[in-house]
Amino acid sequence: MRDRQARMLSDGFLFLEAPKWRNGKIWISDVFASKVYTVTPEGEREEVCLVPGRPAGLGVMADGRLIIASQAERKLFQ
């Protein structure tokens, strides 16, 4: 790969983790803001939910439901 520079898609987050591509958007947890966001390919950001205890890993159930691991709570949320 040549010297290609990464292009910023979205900013203003605190600490991002666990990006997943789903339904035409990137789903990402902002650990220290305790929120899950989506970001479109155009960079439009939307807050999905507030997660108690710092959201970490994200997963998707077979039926399409989002599953969120809470670091401090040591629980799974949907």
Contacts in CASP RR format, 6 or more apart in sequence:
PFRMAT RR
TARGET T0000
AUTHOR 0000-0000-0000
METHOD contacts of the structure
MODEL  1
MRDRQARMLSDGFLFLEAPKWRNGKIWISDVFASKVYTVTPEGEREEVCL
VPGRPAGLGVMADGRLIIASQAERKLFQ
9 26 0 8 1.000
9 39 0 8 1.000
9 41 0 8 1.000
9 43 0 8 1.000
10 39 0 8 1.000
10 43 0 8 1.000
10 44 0 8 1.000
10 45 0 8 1.000
13 28 0 8 1.000
13 30 0 8 1.000
13 33 0 8 1.000
13 37 0 8 1.000
14 30 0 8 1.000
14 31 0 8 1.000
14 32 0 8 1.000
14 33 0 8 1.000
15 30 0 8 1.000
15 31 0 8 1.000
15 32 0 8 1.000
15 33 0 8 1.000
16 28 0 8 1.000
16 29 0 8 1.000
16 30 0 8 1.000
16 31 0 8 1.000
17 28 0 8 1.000
17 29 0 8 1.000
17 30 0 8 1.000
17 31 0 8 1.000
17 55 0 8 1.000
17 56 0 8 1.000
17 57 0 8 1.000
18 28 0 8 1.000
18 29 0 8 1.000
18 55 0 8 1.000
18 56 0 8 1.000
18 57 0 8 1.000
18 58 0 8 1.000
18 59 0 8 1.000
19 26 0 8 1.000
19 27 0 8 1.000
19 28 0 8 1.000
20 26 0 8 1.000
20 27 0 8 1.000
20 28 0 8 1.000
20 58 0 8 1.000
20 59 0 8 1.000
20 60 0 8 1.000
21 27 0 8 1.000
22 60 0 8 1.000
22 66 0 8 1.000
24 40 0 8 1.000
24 41 0 8 1.000
25 38 0 8 1.000
25 39 0 8 1.000
25 40 0 8 1.000
25 41 0 8 1.000
26 38 0 8 1.000
26 39 0 8 1.000
27 36 0 8 1.000
27 37 0 8 1.000
27 38 0 8 1.000
27 48 0 8 1.000
27 58 0 8 1.000
27 66 0 8 1.000
28 36 0 8 1.000
28 37 0 8 1.000
28 38 0 8 1.000
28 39 0 8 1.000
28 58 0 8 1.000
29 35 0 8 1.000
29 36 0 8 1.000
29 37 0 8 1.000
29 51 0 8 1.000
29 55 0 8 1.000
29 56 0 8 1.000
29 57 0 8 1.000
29 58 0 8 1.000
29 68 0 8 1.000
30 36 0 8 1.000
30 37 0 8 1.000
30 55 0 8 1.000
31 54 0 8 1.000
31 55 0 8 1.000
31 56 0 8 1.000
31 71 0 8 1.000
32 54 0 8 1.000
34 50 0 8 1.000
34 51 0 8 1.000
34 52 0 8 1.000
34 53 0 8 1.000
34 54 0 8 1.000
34 55 0 8 1.000
35 47 0 8 1.000
35 48 0 8 1.000
35 49 0 8 1.000
35 50 0 8 1.000
35 51 0 8 1.000
35 55 0 8 1.000
36 47 0 8 1.000
36 48 0 8 1.000
36 49 0 8 1.000
36 51 0 8 1.000
36 55 0 8 1.000
36 58 0 8 1.000
36 66 0 8 1.000
36 68 0 8 1.000
37 45 0 8 1.000
37 46 0 8 1.000
37 47 0 8 1.000
37 48 0 8 1.000
38 45 0 8 1.000
38 46 0 8 1.000
38 48 0 8 1.000
39 45 0 8 1.000
39 46 0 8 1.000
48 66 0 8 1.000
49 68 0 8 1.000
51 68 0 8 1.000
51 70 0 8 1.000
51 77 0 8 1.000
52 70 0 8 1.000
52 72 0 8 1.000
52 73 0 8 1.000
52 77 0 8 1.000
53 70 0 8 1.000
53 71 0 8 1.000
53 72 0 8 1.000
53 73 0 8 1.000
54 70 0 8 1.000
54 71 0 8 1.000
54 72 0 8 1.000
55 68 0 8 1.000
55 69 0 8 1.000
55 70 0 8 1.000
55 71 0 8 1.000
55 77 0 8 1.000
56 68 0 8 1.000
56 69 0 8 1.000
56 70 0 8 1.000
56 71 0 8 1.000
57 68 0 8 1.000
57 69 0 8 1.000
58 66 0 8 1.000
58 67 0 8 1.000
58 68 0 8 1.000
58 69 0 8 1.000
59 66 0 8 1.000
59 67 0 8 1.000
59 68 0 8 1.000
60 66 0 8 1.000
60 67 0 8 1.000
61 67 0 8 1.000
61 78 0 8 1.000
65 78 0 8 1.000
66 78 0 8 1.000
67 76 0 8 1.000
67 77 0 8 1.000
67 78 0 8 1.000
68 76 0 8 1.000
68 77 0 8 1.000
68 78 0 8 1.000
69 75 0 8 1.000
69 76 0 8 1.000
70 76 0 8 1.000
70 77 0 8 1.000
END
